[in-house]
Amino acid sequence: SKECKQCSRVLSEIEHIDDEADHAGIKFVKIDDKTLTKEFGVYALPAILFFRMGSKEPVIYA
């Protein structure tokens, strides 16, 4: 959300490395969905979840 200063900082950093990450096969997706936050147990923002290709479960939750 735009009100979350830390979220804006993290998003800025991710946008900064997005092209390099894309070349390495890493994709970033920005999602604002309350159903998904509950499904994955996200209770604090910003939250970053890492998924292996084809997996529906995160391997790392930061």
N, C-alpha and C positions, 0 to 999 in steps of 0.2 A: 504494500500500500504506500501511497505517497507520503502518508503521515509518519511512517516508520523510517527514521533517519538511518538506522543501521542497515535496513533493507536497501535503501537507495545507495549506500556506500558499497555494499556487496554486489548489487546489480552493476554498478559502475565498474568495479574490478572485473566482473565476469565479462562484461561487454568489451573491456580492454584486451582480454586474452581470447575472446571468442574465435577469431580467425585462426590463430595458432592452434587452438584446441580442435577446431574443425579439421585441420590438416592431419591431426593425430587420431582422427576418428572419434573425437569426443563431442557430443551434442549437448547444448544447454537448452532447457525449456523453462519458460517462466509461466507459472500456473497460479491462478487465484481461484481456488475451488474448495469450499468448505467441506464438501463430501470427501474429497481426497485427503484433506488435512486430518479428518477423523479416521479414515481408512488406514493411513500410515502413521497415526499417532503423533502428528505435529502439534505441539502445544506452545511453541515459542517461535518467534520470527527474528531474524531470517532463518530459514531452514534449507539445507541442501541435502538431497538424497541422491545416492549414486546407484545406478542399476547396470548390471551386466547386460550385454546384447541379448534380447529375447526374454529376459527375466522380468517377472512381475513383482519381485520382492527386492527392496534395496539391500545392498551389501554394506553400505556405510551410510550413516545418518549423522550429519554434522550440524 
